Amino acid sequence: MSQVSVINVSSYDEGSIYNAICGHLEMAGKARLPHPGARVLLKPNLLSGRKPETAVTTHWSIISALIRRLQELGISDIVVADSPGGLYTPEHFRSVCSAAGLRRPGIEEYLNNDFTFGSKQTQKGFSVRSFNLITPVLQADYIINLPKLKTHAMTTVSAGVKNLFGAIPGLQKPGMHRRFPELAGFVRMLCELAATISPGLTILDAVDSMEGNGPGGGTVKHTGLTLASSDVFALDTAACRFMGLDPGAVPHLIAASGMGLLPDEVKYVGDPFAACPEPFTLPDATKSTSFIDSVPKPFRGAASRVMDWLLRSYPSIDASKCVGCGRCAESCPQHIIKLRGGKASMPRRDCISCFCCQEMCPVHAISAKRCLKNF
């Protein structure tokens, strides 16, 4: 049995967030927390340089409160590190941190200054024999994973497991998409990555979440919740239930179940746990075709499988919104996006529907269109 602690928080008021962090650490138990002298890594979601109110990144108040509480527990060797989308350089990291509100006293002095990476071997039987990981992950004695609750165009949900993808340095992330172009292989890789990194604690920022075309272009959804667990797969199971999703239908949890990584049971402590009153709106790329509802119920399953075989969601660029920044081209694993006349252009041929382009577009110029597959 795995434990998930639940604390409702109505806003990012610093006092309220600090109390929630203290509560989660207390419910985790002293034996599961880092000891004084440990090198502790805080791994937030710093997808891109977006303001805190857009719900793209982990809110700075959670990072600040956690640093404060760790210091009170006698832990001073703390680093805040992530590899945002794009290049893994000091300049890019600092730019993203500035936009996300992390360049402030109490956090800035703990921001990562080491932009090297190394390799870590995985368990026997994994499809990936080793992962290249940013050095702060490799050097940490204890990792606290700090994801933001968001929908995701490829994986449906971005929470604890998906957040650890940011431990892979820079443009090596698109390389992993290229290596695992199909969803089933990609989510299994994510599960192997999470098991390899094995965070000591995951604390989910769901005070303000994102629905719709996440993880970068969706809509802010105020949800007033924080969750924490020493089991990242248990936390994601709880997150999916909160979102109104069946965990047994979410791709990475399907993979985790097949790998024996899911807990038999999840115990909730703290505040009462219940699903969000209004289920999260899913990304366009993951929605079923609307006509399925008109098919008689006994045949809907078969019809859905046929449509999934025939159709696929592809990114579509709205040239009227495109500003020609080139971030989509930089993030494309297949290198098929080109800038022509100051606008991005992308053929469907060779597209693997990873939606990295949509994820990184700062002006929401890329949407999902469901079309016949390129057989």
BELBELLIN-V951333 format. One record per residue. N is the residue number from 1. RES is the residue in one small letter. D_LAST is the distance of its C-alpha to the last C-alpha in whole Angstrom. Layout:
{{N/RES/D_LAST} {N/RES/D_LAST}}
This chain:
{{1/m/44} {2/s/43} {3/q/45} {4/v/44} {5/s/46} {6/v/46} {7/i/48} {8/n/48} {9/v/48} {10/s/49} {11/s/48} {12/y/48} {13/d/52} {14/e/53} {15/g/55} {16/s/53} {17/i/50} {18/y/53} {19/n/54} {20/a/51} {21/i/50} {22/c/53} {23/g/53} {24/h/49} {25/l/51} {26/e/54} {27/m/52} {28/a/50} {29/g/53} {30/k/55} {31/a/54} {32/r/50} {33/l/51} {34/p/51} {35/h/55} {36/p/57} {37/g/56} {38/a/52} {39/r/50} {40/v/48} {41/l/44} {42/l/43} {43/k/40} {44/p/39} {45/n/36} {46/l/36} {47/l/32} {48/s/34} {49/g/37} {50/r/37} {51/k/41} {52/p/41} {53/e/42} {54/t/38} {55/a/37} {56/v/35} {57/t/37} {58/t/39} {59/h/42} {60/w/45} {61/s/48} {62/i/46} {63/i/46} {64/s/50} {65/a/51} {66/l/50} {67/i/51} {68/r/54} {69/r/54} {70/l/54} {71/q/56} {72/e/59} {73/l/58} {74/g/59} {75/i/55} {76/s/55} {77/d/53} {78/i/50} {79/v/47} {80/v/44} {81/a/41} {82/d/37} {83/s/35} {84/p/33} {85/g/30} {86/g/30} {87/l/33} {88/y/35} {89/t/39} {90/p/42} {91/e/42} {92/h/38} {93/f/39} {94/r/43} {95/s/41} {96/v/39} {97/c/42} {98/s/44} {99/a/42} {100/a/42} {101/g/45} {102/l/46} {103/r/48} {104/r/51} {105/p/54} {106/g/53} {107/i/50} {108/e/50} {109/e/52} {110/y/50} {111/l/46} {112/n/45} {113/n/46} {114/d/44} {115/f/41} {116/t/40} {117/f/38} {118/g/38} {119/s/36} {120/k/37} {121/q/36} {122/t/34} {123/q/35} {124/k/35} {125/g/32} {126/f/30} {127/s/26} {128/v/28} {129/r/31} {130/s/32} {131/f/32} {132/n/33} {133/l/35} {134/i/37} {135/t/41} {136/p/42} {137/v/40} {138/l/41} {139/q/45} {140/a/45} {141/d/47} {142/y/46} {143/i/43} {144/i/43} {145/n/39} {146/l/40} {147/p/36} {148/k/36} {149/l/34} {150/k/31} {151/t/28} {152/h/25} {153/a/22} {154/m/20} {155/t/22} {156/t/24} {157/v/27} {158/s/29} {159/a/32} {160/g/34} {161/v/31} {162/k/29} {163/n/32} {164/l/33} {165/f/29} {166/g/32} {167/a/34} {168/i/31} {169/p/33} {170/g/31} {171/l/28} {172/q/28} {173/k/26} {174/p/23} {175/g/23} {176/m/23} {177/h/20} {178/r/18} {179/r/19} {180/f/18} {181/p/15} {182/e/14} {183/l/17} {184/a/18} {185/g/19} {186/f/20} {187/v/23} {188/r/24} {189/m/25} {190/l/27} {191/c/29} {192/e/30} {193/l/31} {194/a/33} {195/a/34} {196/t/35} {197/i/37} {198/s/38} {199/p/40} {200/g/44} {201/l/43} {202/t/41} {203/i/42} {204/l/40} {205/d/40} {206/a/40} {207/v/43} {208/d/40} {209/s/37} {210/m/33} {211/e/31} {212/g/28} {213/n/26} {214/g/28} {215/p/28} {216/g/29} {217/g/29} {218/g/30} {219/t/33} {220/v/37} {221/k/38} {222/h/41} {223/t/41} {224/g/44} {225/l/43} {226/t/43} {227/l/42} {228/a/43} {229/s/43} {230/s/43} {231/d/40} {232/v/37} {233/f/35} {234/a/37} {235/l/38} {236/d/34} {237/t/34} {238/a/37} {239/a/35} {240/c/33} {241/r/35} {242/f/37} {243/m/34} {244/g/34} {245/l/31} {246/d/31} {247/p/30} {248/g/29} {249/a/26} {250/v/25} {251/p/23} {252/h/25} {253/l/28} {254/i/26} {255/a/25} {256/a/29} {257/s/30} {258/g/28} {259/m/30} {260/g/34} {261/l/34} {262/l/35} {263/p/38} {264/d/40} {265/e/41} {266/v/42} {267/k/45} {268/y/46} {269/v/49} {270/g/51} {271/d/50} {272/p/49} {273/f/45} {274/a/43} {275/a/40} {276/c/39} {277/p/41} {278/e/38} {279/p/34} {280/f/32} {281/t/30} {282/l/26} {283/p/24} {284/d/22} {285/a/19} {286/t/20} {287/k/21} {288/s/20} {289/t/19} {290/s/23} {291/f/23} {292/i/22} {293/d/26} {294/s/27} {295/v/26} {296/p/28} {297/k/29} {298/p/29} {299/f/25} {300/r/24} {301/g/23} {302/a/20} {303/a/19} {304/s/18} {305/r/16} {306/v/14} {307/m/14} {308/d/13} {309/w/10} {310/l/9} {311/l/10} {312/r/11} {313/s/14} {314/y/14} {315/p/17} {316/s/19} {317/i/22} {318/d/25} {319/a/27} {320/s/30} {321/k/30} {322/c/29} {323/v/32} {324/g/30} {325/c/31} {326/g/28} {327/r/28} {328/c/24} {329/a/24} {330/e/26} {331/s/24} {332/c/21} {333/p/20} {334/q/17} {335/h/20} {336/i/18} {337/i/20} {338/k/23} {339/l/26} {340/r/27} {341/g/30} {342/g/31} {343/k/28} {344/a/24} {345/s/21} {346/m/18} {347/p/14} {348/r/11} {349/r/10} {350/d/11} {351/c/12} {352/i/12} {353/s/14} {354/c/17} {355/f/19} {356/c/22} {357/c/22} {358/q/23} {359/e/25} {360/m/27} {361/c/28} {362/p/31} {363/v/31} {364/h/28} {365/a/27} {366/i/23} {367/s/22} {368/a/19} {369/k/17} {370/r/14} {371/c/12} {372/l/8} {373/k/6} {374/n/4} {375/f/0}}
